[in-house]
Amino acid sequence: MQRTELVAYLNDYLNIANFNDYAPNGLQIEGRDTIKTIVTGVTACQALIDAAIALQADAVLVHHGYFWKNEPAQIVGIKQKRVKALLAHDINLLAYHLPLDQHAVLGNNVLLGQLWGLQDITPGLVGLDSLVRLGRLPKACSIDAFATLVSNSLQRPVLHLSGGKNTVQTVAWCSGGAQNYIDQAIAWQADVYISGEVSEQTTHLAKEGGVHYFAAGHHATERLGIKALGEHLADKFGLQCHFVDIANPV
């Protein structure tokens, strides 16, 4: 498949024109023209690039790429080594951030809702402030039982900040570093709010707002979308797609 063809398809499929993001979505580093093998992963770290080189990949497709707003523009140090490795091996780098959190079919948030068996989900709207979703468990359960479900499904323990009642049925969530959206969960009177990371003030907001908070891992809550996107490309275009999960406890 030609690179231009793949980039055009992904840009359209993920509706990148609708997002004002923190980093450029789409092709970030240009490599060879023809793409047969893709390595997918959450973050374009050196370990993922090394895996792509070992697999003789033509492209790396990630959720967290490069060139974030407010980061230094100079390509030196760690950034230089990463970019140099991609260019030396003629590997394309494609990254999709908020569009992959938001997507209605392959987005991190919709897939998390499916993973936890949530129903009656509020539809996500386009834009940064509408990434948070609300759903219901088909049957109420204890907060401890739900924490176990989330931990097992993401294969990592959650940090549980207790702030609500012991029974859970309504769940609000947003993948990644979205702890500050706990205010939306409180406004919805959700029983629990789940995101990836946690801040010092989250403890107080959960307790005072009467909502449980689970910090389930930035990496862990954003694995599903990029993996599903690679599988989608493999099915649609016959590309070889390898999901490489670089362990990250955060």
C-alpha positions in Angstrom: 0.0 0.0 0.0 1.3 3.5 -0.8 2.0 5.7 2.2 0.0 8.5 0.7 -3.0 6.2 0.4 -2.7 4.9 4.0 -2.3 8.4 5.5 -5.3 9.8 3.5 -7.4 6.8 4.7 -6.5 7.2 8.3 -6.9 11.0 8.4 -10.4 10.6 7.0 -11.4 7.6 9.0 -10.3 9.2 12.3 -11.8 12.6 11.3 -8.7 14.5 12.3 -9.9 17.8 10.8 -12.4 18.0 13.6 -9.8 18.2 16.4 -7.6 21.0 17.7 -5.0 18.7 19.4 -1.9 19.0 21.4 0.3 17.4 18.7 -0.1 16.9 14.9 -2.2 14.0 13.9 -1.3 11.9 10.8 2.2 11.5 9.3 4.8 13.0 11.6 8.0 11.5 10.0 8.2 10.5 6.4 9.8 7.1 5.5 9.6 4.8 2.5 6.7 5.1 0.0 5.4 1.6 0.2 4.0 0.1 3.4 3.5 -3.6 4.0 4.4 -4.0 7.7 3.2 -1.8 10.5 4.2 -1.8 14.2 1.5 -0.3 16.5 2.0 0.8 20.1 0.9 3.3 22.6 4.0 5.6 22.5 6.7 6.1 20.0 9.5 5.4 22.5 12.9 4.0 21.6 11.9 0.5 22.6 9.0 0.5 20.2 11.2 1.9 17.4 13.8 -0.8 18.1 11.0 -3.4 17.8 9.9 -1.9 14.5 13.5 -2.1 13.2 13.7 -5.8 14.3 10.5 -6.6 12.5 11.6 -4.7 9.4 8.5 -2.5 9.6 7.7 0.2 7.1 5.7 2.3 9.5 5.2 2.8 13.2 1.6 3.8 14.2 1.0 5.2 17.7 -1.3 7.1 19.9 1.5 9.2 21.4 3.8 10.6 18.8 6.1 13.6 18.8 6.1 17.4 18.4 3.8 18.3 21.4 2.8 21.8 22.1 5.2 23.6 24.4 7.9 21.0 24.1 11.4 22.2 23.0 11.6 22.4 19.2 15.3 21.3 19.1 15.9 17.7 17.9 18.6 16.8 20.4 19.2 14.1 23.0 16.5 11.5 23.3 14.4 13.0 20.5 17.4 13.0 18.2 18.1 9.4 18.8 14.5 8.4 18.1 14.2 10.5 15.0 17.6 9.4 13.7 16.7 5.7 14.1 13.4 6.2 12.1 15.1 8.1 9.4 18.1 5.7 9.2 15.7 2.8 8.6 13.3 4.7 6.3 10.4 4.1 8.7 7.3 6.2 8.6 5.8 7.5 11.9 2.1 8.1 12.1 0.4 9.3 15.3 -3.3 9.8 16.2 -4.1 11.3 19.6 -7.5 12.7 20.5 -9.1 11.3 17.3 -8.2 7.8 18.6 -9.6 8.6 22.1 -12.8 9.8 20.6 -13.5 7.5 17.6 -17.0 5.9 17.7 -15.8 2.4 16.7 -12.1 2.0 17.5 -11.7 4.8 20.1 -10.1 4.1 23.5 -13.2 5.3 25.3 -15.8 3.3 23.4 -13.7 0.1 23.7 -13.2 0.7 27.5 -17.0 0.9 27.8 -17.4 -2.4 26.0 -14.6 -4.0 28.0 -16.5 -3.2 31.2 -19.9 -4.2 29.9 -21.4 -0.7 30.2 -24.8 0.2 28.7 -26.9 3.3 27.9 -23.7 5.2 27.1 -23.9 8.9 26.4 -22.5 9.5 22.9 -19.2 11.3 22.7 -19.3 14.6 20.8 -16.4 16.0 18.8 -14.1 18.2 20.8 -11.8 18.1 23.7 -14.3 18.8 26.5 -16.7 16.0 25.4 -14.4 13.0 25.7 -15.9 12.0 29.0 -18.6 9.3 28.8 -21.3 8.0 31.2 -22.7 4.5 31.2 -24.5 2.0 33.4 -23.7 -1.5 34.6 -26.5 -3.9 33.7 -26.6 -4.8 37.4 -25.3 -2.9 40.4 -22.4 -4.4 42.2 -20.1 -3.5 45.1 -17.3 -1.0 44.5 -14.8 -3.6 45.4 -16.2 -6.1 42.8 -16.1 -3.4 40.2 -12.5 -2.4 41.1 -11.6 -6.0 40.6 -13.3 -6.1 37.2 -11.4 -3.0 36.0 -8.1 -4.3 37.4 -8.5 -7.7 35.8 -9.6 -6.3 32.4 -6.6 -3.9 32.2 -4.2 -6.4 33.8 -3.0 -4.0 36.4 -4.2 -2.9 39.9 -6.2 0.4 40.0 -5.6 3.1 42.6 -8.9 3.5 44.3 -9.7 6.8 45.9 -12.9 6.2 48.0 -15.5 8.9 47.9 -18.9 7.5 47.4 -21.4 4.8 48.3 -20.5 1.1 48.4 -22.8 0.1 45.5 -21.9 1.1 41.9 -24.1 1.3 38.8 -23.3 4.5 37.0 -19.8 4.9 35.6 -18.1 7.9 34.0 -14.7 7.5 32.4 -12.1 9.0 30.1 -8.8 7.4 29.0 -5.4 8.8 29.7 -4.5 11.9 31.7 -8.1 13.0 32.2 -8.3 13.2 36.0 -9.5 16.8 35.9 -12.7 15.7 34.3 -13.8 14.3 37.6 -15.9 17.5 37.9 -18.1 16.3 35.0 -18.5 12.9 36.7 -19.6 14.7 39.9 -22.1 16.8 37.9 -23.5 13.7 36.4 -23.7 12.1 39.9 -21.8 9.1 38.7 -21.0 6.5 41.3 -17.4 6.1 40.0 -15.1 8.0 37.7 -12.2 6.2 35.9 -9.2 7.7 34.1 -5.6 6.9 33.7 -3.7 9.2 35.9 -4.2 11.0 39.2 -3.3 14.4 40.8 -3.0 15.4 44.4 -6.3 17.3 44.4 -8.2 14.3 43.0 -8.3 12.7 46.4 -10.2 15.7 47.8 -12.5 16.1 44.8 -13.5 12.5 45.0 -14.2 12.6 48.7 -16.0 15.9 48.7 -17.9 15.2 45.4 -19.2 11.8 46.6 -17.6 9.8 43.8 -15.1 6.9 43.8 -12.1 7.5 41.6 -10.0 4.8 39.9 -6.6 5.7 38.4 -6.3 2.8 36.0 -3.1 3.8 34.2 -2.6 6.2 31.3 -0.9 3.5 29.2 -3.3 0.7 30.2 -6.4 2.8 29.3 -5.0 3.7 25.9 -3.8 0.3 24.6 -7.1 -0.8 23.1 -7.6 1.8 20.4 -4.2 1.6 18.7 -4.3 -2.2 18.8 -7.8 -2.2 17.3 -6.7 0.3 14.6 -3.9 -2.0 13.5 -6.3 -5.0 13.4 -8.7 -2.9 11.3 -5.9 -2.0 8.8 -4.8 -5.7 8.6 -8.4 -6.8 7.8 -9.2 -4.0 5.4 -5.9 -3.8 3.4 -4.1 -7.0 4.1 -1.2 -5.3 5.9 0.9 -7.0 8.4 0.3 -5.3 11.7 2.2 -6.2 14.9 1.0 -4.7 18.2 4.0 -4.3 20.5 3.0 -3.5 24.1 5.9 -1.8 25.9 5.3 -2.2 29.6 4.5 1.0 31.4 3.2 1.2 35.0 1.9 4.7 34.6 
